[in-house]
Amino acid sequence: MTEITPAEPEFPKKYLQTPQNDLLCLRWPSPPRNVLLVQKPNAPAATEALVDFAQHIHSTYPNINILLEPDTASYLHNSIPFPVHTSTNAEDATTGQTILAQKVDLTATFGGDGTILRASSLFSTATSVPPILSFSMGTLGFLGEWKFAEFKRAFREVYMSGAGAGDRSKILEPDDESSVKTAASFEGVQSDAPTAGAGPVGWSSIRGKNLGSTRGARVLLRNRLKVAVQVSDPSLSTTTTPSAPPTNDSSTIIHAMNEIIIHRGAAPHLAHITISIGGRFLTEAVADGMIISTPTGSTAYNLSCGGSIIHPLVDSLCLTPICPRSLSFRPLVLPASAPVTLRLSENNRGRDVEVSIDGVRRKEGLKVGGEIRVVGEEVLRGREGWRGGVPCIMRGGGGKGDDDGWVGGLNGLLKFNYPFGEEG
């Protein structure tokens, strides 16, 4: 094992719109070099899959650096017979960014939805998240796109996403010369920026069958929440207000892919939570807790509490009470740009309440007078493509008949609207 610092910096990948699909198209300016592998803990099948994946990458793509979390690297020290990189993910004193945020080009996960959330949380203080290639090896696996049996095809599709037409003709040895197009590497891609090509090293060292000129990896940008937590402190009460949204200061902002939850925990009394939207008082909720979820998190705890199911392409957030005392308090779907403040009221009978972000409970709870400020992260489209969110690699070749997997997930995993008494 070696420290991650010798690994090369990440490449500025792009996500481009195509006219035939709602999903975006991934384009690397150069072949990715640093791949982070994250597995479900205490899962022998996930461990075996990670080792097989790492060995394939090492033998087929020798220029790629494999990155592991410290615990995983230590556990697999005797199972991987070649060098890997690891890091504690500490912040760089110069840039203020974590080491992983500066180095990782691509993340591959082996597990369920919790493993994907874990991988996303490694970049919770970063404004940019590397693409996530997820292999479903958990229980429900609503977010996991690929079966592990497809790992060679899946990684090749991601790795080759962005190779220029000239590069493909040299790299892929097409079955028919007429099948190679020279107009563009991605047919129909809308971009003002010129396509960057790669030299003979990297893409040109990988040979195989022709993937087709439009087979760029498809990406779904999943929205995140920007969360600022302020515990009760009278000295801060004059400098912050419930209407103030989180700032862009990476030292104070945490990003959440799924949801943030306030819950009374082991306390026997209901929590009293004051809710403000856009600086305006909404209500004082008396409930077991509150959930603010992204569209991605709408099918998690939010769904169990009666919240709406939201398509991941809808720029929104969902505010859902957990077992409210008043039955008239219903879940709300709000614009992602609407700042929401949850404040633990002075009427609360307990000393504090628990706070969880993407399933991880914070060591310090929210005390009376403390507040949580939440707003949706901006996902912006510029001249260089799209920025923001969590880019997830989806299955499919990007044709007009392909969907983003969401409809199939509702029917196949949630058994959406299945009649009672019928087997799914």
C-alpha positions in Angstrom: 0.0 0.0 0.0 1.1 3.5 -0.8 -0.3 6.9 0.1 -2.7 8.4 -2.4 -0.6 11.6 -2.8 1.6 10.2 -5.6 -1.5 9.5 -7.7 -2.1 12.0 -10.5 -4.7 14.7 -10.2 -8.3 14.1 -11.4 -9.3 15.0 -15.0 -11.9 17.7 -15.6 -14.6 15.4 -17.1 -17.6 16.8 -18.9 -21.3 15.9 -18.9 -23.0 16.9 -22.2 -26.6 17.0 -23.3 -27.8 14.8 -26.2 -31.0 15.4 -28.1 -32.2 11.8 -28.1 -32.0 11.2 -24.3 -32.7 13.0 -21.0 -29.6 11.5 -19.6 -26.2 13.2 -20.1 -23.2 11.9 -21.9 -19.9 11.5 -20.1 -16.8 12.7 -22.0 -13.3 12.3 -20.6 -10.7 14.7 -22.0 -8.1 11.9 -21.4 -8.4 8.3 -20.1 -9.2 8.2 -16.4 -6.3 7.4 -14.2 -7.5 7.1 -10.6 -10.3 4.8 -9.7 -11.7 4.5 -6.1 -13.2 1.2 -5.1 -15.8 1.2 -2.2 -17.4 -2.0 -0.9 -20.1 -3.0 1.5 -18.4 -3.9 4.8 -18.6 -7.4 6.2 -19.9 -8.8 2.9 -17.7 -11.6 1.5 -19.4 -11.5 -1.9 -18.7 -7.8 -2.2 -15.1 -8.3 -1.1 -14.6 -11.1 -3.7 -16.2 -8.9 -6.4 -13.9 -6.0 -5.5 -10.8 -8.2 -5.7 -11.9 -9.6 -9.1 -12.6 -6.1 -10.4 -9.2 -4.8 -9.2 -7.3 -7.6 -10.8 -9.2 -7.0 -14.1 -8.4 -3.3 -14.0 -4.7 -4.0 -13.2 -4.2 -6.5 -15.9 -6.3 -4.8 -18.7 -5.8 -1.1 -17.9 -2.2 -1.0 -16.5 -2.1 2.8 -16.5 -4.9 3.1 -13.9 -4.2 3.7 -10.2 -6.5 1.8 -7.8 -7.5 3.6 -4.7 -9.0 2.0 -1.6 -10.2 3.3 1.8 -7.7 2.6 4.6 -9.8 -0.1 6.3 -10.4 -1.9 3.0 -6.8 -1.7 2.0 -5.6 -3.1 5.3 -8.2 -6.0 5.1 -7.3 -6.9 1.5 -3.6 -6.5 1.9 -2.9 -10.2 1.3 -5.6 -10.6 -1.4 -4.3 -8.0 -3.9 -0.8 -8.8 -5.2 -0.1 -5.4 -6.7 0.3 -1.9 -5.3 -2.8 0.2 -4.4 -3.2 3.7 -3.1 -5.0 4.7 0.1 -5.6 7.9 2.1 -7.3 9.1 5.3 -9.1 11.7 3.1 -7.8 14.6 5.1 -8.1 18.1 3.8 -5.3 19.7 1.8 -4.0 22.7 3.7 -3.4 24.6 0.5 -6.6 24.0 -1.4 -9.0 23.2 1.5 -10.2 20.2 -0.5 -10.0 16.6 0.6 -7.3 14.4 -1.0 -9.9 12.2 -2.6 -11.7 15.1 -4.1 -8.5 16.2 -5.8 -7.4 12.8 -7.1 -10.4 10.5 -7.9 -11.6 10.3 -11.5 -14.2 7.5 -11.0 -15.7 5.6 -8.1 -16.9 2.0 -8.3 -19.2 0.6 -5.6 -19.9 -3.0 -4.6 -22.9 -3.3 -2.4 -26.3 -1.7 -2.1 -27.8 1.8 -1.9 -26.0 2.4 1.4 -22.6 1.8 -0.2 -23.4 4.4 -2.9 -24.3 6.8 -0.1 -21.1 6.0 1.6 -19.1 6.7 -1.6 -21.0 10.0 -2.1 -20.3 11.0 1.6 -16.6 10.8 0.9 -17.1 13.9 -1.2 -19.7 15.6 1.1 -17.6 18.7 1.5 -16.6 18.9 -2.2 -18.4 20.9 -4.9 -17.7 18.2 -7.5 -18.3 14.4 -7.2 -16.6 11.9 -9.5 -18.9 9.6 -11.6 -20.1 6.6 -9.6 -20.3 3.2 -11.3 -22.5 1.0 -9.0 -22.8 -2.7 -8.9 -25.9 -3.9 -7.1 -24.9 -6.5 -4.4 -27.1 -5.3 -1.5 -30.7 -6.0 -0.5 -33.1 -3.6 -2.4 -30.6 -1.9 -4.7 -32.8 0.8 -6.0 -29.8 3.0 -6.9 -27.5 0.2 -8.1 -27.5 0.0 -11.9 -25.3 -2.8 -12.9 -25.1 -6.5 -12.1 -21.5 -7.6 -11.2 -21.5 -10.1 -14.0 -21.4 -7.1 -16.4 -18.4 -5.5 -14.8 -16.1 -5.8 -17.7 -18.5 -4.3 -20.2 -19.6 -1.6 -17.7 -16.1 -0.4 -17.0 -15.0 -0.5 -20.6 -18.0 1.6 -21.6 -17.1 4.2 -18.9 -13.4 4.1 -19.7 -13.9 4.6 -23.4 -16.5 7.3 -23.0 -14.9 10.3 -24.8 -12.4 8.6 -27.0 -12.4 10.5 -30.3 -13.4 8.9 -33.6 -9.8 8.9 -34.7 -8.8 7.2 -31.5 -11.6 4.6 -31.8 -10.6 3.6 -35.3 -7.1 2.8 -33.9 -8.1 1.4 -30.6 -11.1 -0.8 -31.2 -10.3 -2.6 -34.4 -13.8 -2.4 -35.9 -15.5 -5.4 -37.4 -16.3 -3.3 -40.5 -14.4 -0.2 -41.6 -17.6 1.4 -42.7 -18.9 1.3 -39.2 -16.3 3.9 -38.0 -17.6 7.5 -38.2 -15.2 10.4 -38.4 -17.6 13.3 -37.9 -17.7 13.2 -34.1 -17.1 10.9 -31.1 -20.7 11.3 -29.9 -23.5 11.8 -32.5 -25.8 14.6 -31.6 -23.9 15.9 -28.7 -24.6 19.6 -28.1 -21.4 21.4 -27.1 -19.6 24.5 -27.9 -16.3 23.2 -26.7 -14.0 21.3 -29.1 -13.5 17.6 -28.5 -10.2 16.8 -26.8 -8.3 13.8 -28.2 -5.9 11.4 -26.6 -2.6 10.2 -27.8 -1.4 6.7 -28.4 -1.0 6.1 -24.7 -4.1 5.1 -22.7 -7.1 4.6 -25.0 -5.0 3.4 -27.8 -3.6 0.6 -25.6 -7.0 -1.0 -25.2 -8.2 -3.2 -28.0 -11.4 -5.1 -28.6 -14.6 -5.0 -30.6 -16.1 -1.8 -31.8 -18.4 -0.1 -29.3 -20.0 2.2 -31.8 -19.5 5.9 -32.2 -22.4 6.9 -30.0 -21.8 4.5 -27.1 -20.8 7.1 -24.6 -21.6 6.3 -21.0 -24.9 7.7 -19.9 -25.0 9.8 -16.7 -27.8 10.8 -14.3 -27.0 13.8 -12.2 -28.7 13.3 -8.9 -29.3 16.4 -6.9 -27.7 16.9 -3.4 -28.7 19.0 -0.4 -26.5 21.7 1.0 -26.7 21.5 4.7 -25.5 23.8 7.5 -25.9 22.7 11.1 -25.7 25.2 13.9 -25.9 23.9 17.5 -27.5 26.2 20.1 -25.1 29.0 20.9 -26.3 32.5 22.0 -23.2 34.1 20.5 -24.2 33.0 17.0 -27.8 34.2 17.3 -27.0 37.7 16.1 -25.0 36.6 13.1 -27.4 34.0 11.5 -31.1 34.1 10.8 -33.5 31.3 9.9 -33.8 32.8 6.4 -30.1 32.6 5.6 -29.3 29.8 3.2 -26.1 27.8 3.5 -23.1 29.6 2.0 -20.5 28.2 -0.4 -17.9 27.9 2.3 -16.8 24.3 2.0 -15.7 24.2 5.7 -19.3 24.8 6.9 -21.3 23.0 4.2 -22.1 19.3 4.1 -23.8 17.8 1.0 -26.3 15.1 1.3 -27.4 12.8 -1.5 -30.4 11.2 0.2 -31.8 13.2 3.1 -31.3 14.9 6.4 -33.3 13.7 9.4 -34.2 15.2 12.7 -35.5 12.6 15.1 -36.4 12.6 18.8 -34.4 9.4 19.3 -34.8 7.7 22.6 -36.6 10.6 24.2 -40.2 9.7 25.1 -41.6 13.1 24.1 -42.4 14.4 20.6 -40.1 17.0 19.2 -41.1 20.6 18.7 -39.5 21.9 15.4 -40.0 25.4 14.0 -40.1 25.3 10.2 -39.3 28.3 8.0 -39.3 28.4 4.2 -37.6 31.2 2.4 -37.4 33.1 5.7 -41.1 32.9 6.4 -42.5 31.0 9.3 -44.5 27.9 8.2 -45.4 26.1 11.3 -44.1 24.5 14.6 -44.3 20.8 14.0 -44.9 18.5 16.9 -43.8 15.1 15.6 -41.2 12.3 16.0 -39.1 14.3 13.6 -38.7 15.8 10.2 -37.2 14.7 6.9 -35.8 16.8 4.1 -35.0 14.6 1.2 -33.8 14.9 -2.4 -35.6 13.2 -5.3 -33.2 10.4 -4.9 -34.0 10.1 -1.2 -37.7 10.3 -1.8 -37.9 6.5 -2.2 -36.1 5.9 1.2 -37.2 6.9 4.7 -39.3 9.7 3.1 -41.5 7.1 1.3 -42.0 5.1 4.5 -43.3 8.2 6.2 -45.8 8.9 3.4 -43.7 11.3 1.4 -44.1 11.8 -2.3 -42.1 9.8 -4.8 -40.2 12.3 -7.0 -38.4 11.6 -10.3 -34.7 12.3 -9.9 -34.7 14.7 -12.8 -37.2 17.0 -11.0 -35.2 19.9 -9.4 -36.9 19.8 -6.0 -36.8 18.7 -2.3 -39.4 17.0 -0.1 -40.3 18.1 3.4 -41.9 15.3 5.3 -43.0 15.0 8.9 -42.3 11.7 10.9 -45.5 10.7 12.7 -46.9 14.2 13.3 -49.4 14.8 16.1 -51.6 16.8 13.7 -52.9 14.8 10.8 -53.3 17.9 8.7 -49.5 18.3 8.4 -48.8 16.7 5.0 -45.6 16.3 3.1 -44.6 19.2 0.9 -42.7 19.2 -2.4 -40.7 22.5 -2.7 -38.3 24.0 -5.3 -34.7 23.0 -4.7 -33.9 26.7 -4.5 -36.2 27.3 -1.5 -34.1 27.6 1.7 -35.6 25.6 4.5 -34.7 26.1 8.2 -35.5 23.6 10.9 -35.1 25.0 14.4 -35.5 23.1 17.7 -38.1 25.2 19.5 -37.9 26.4 23.1 -41.1 24.4 23.7 -39.2 21.2 23.1 -39.3 19.1 26.3 -36.1 17.2 25.7 -32.5 18.6 25.8 -31.7 17.8 22.2 -32.7 15.7 19.2 -30.7 13.4 16.9 -29.5 14.5 13.5 -28.7 12.1 10.7 -27.3 12.9 7.3 -27.5 10.2 4.6 -28.0 7.5 7.3 -25.1 8.6 9.5 -26.0 10.0 12.9 -24.0 13.0 14.0 -22.2 12.7 17.3 -23.6 16.0 18.5 -27.4 16.4 18.4 -29.4 19.6 17.8 -30.0 21.5 21.1 -32.8 23.9 21.9 -32.3 27.0 19.8 -30.1 25.2 17.3 -31.1 25.1 13.7 -30.4 23.3 10.4 -30.4 25.3 7.2 -31.0 23.4 3.9 -31.2 24.3 0.3 -30.8 22.2 -2.9 -27.4 22.2 -4.6 -27.4 24.0 -7.9 -27.0 21.8 -11.0 -25.9 24.2 -13.7 -25.4 23.9 -17.4 -22.6 26.0 -18.9 -20.4 26.1 -22.0 -18.3 23.3 -20.6 -21.3 21.1 -19.9 -23.2 20.4 -16.6 -21.8 20.9 -13.1 -23.0 19.8 -9.7 -24.9 16.8 -8.3 -23.8 13.2 -8.0 -23.2 11.7 -11.5 -24.3 8.1 -11.6 -23.5 5.8 -14.5 -26.6 4.3 -16.0 -27.2 1.2 -18.1 -28.3 1.5 -21.7 -26.8 2.7 -24.9 -28.5 6.0 -25.0 -31.1 5.4 -27.7 -34.5 7.0 -27.8 -36.0 3.8 -26.3 -33.8 3.9 -23.3 -35.0 5.3 -20.0 -33.1 6.4 -16.9 -34.0 3.2 -14.9 -36.4 5.0 -12.7 -39.6 3.5 -14.1 -38.2 0.0 -14.1 -37.1 0.5 -10.5 -40.6 1.4 -9.4 -42.1 -1.6 -11.1 -39.3 -4.1 -10.4 -38.2 -3.2 -6.9 -41.0 -1.3 -5.2 -43.7 -3.4 -6.9 -45.5 -0.2 -7.6 -49.3 -0.4 -7.3 -49.3 -4.2 -7.2 -52.7 -5.5 -6.1 -52.9 -7.3 -2.8 -52.7 -11.0 -2.9 -50.8 -11.2 -6.1 -47.2 -12.5 -6.2 -44.6 -10.1 -7.5 
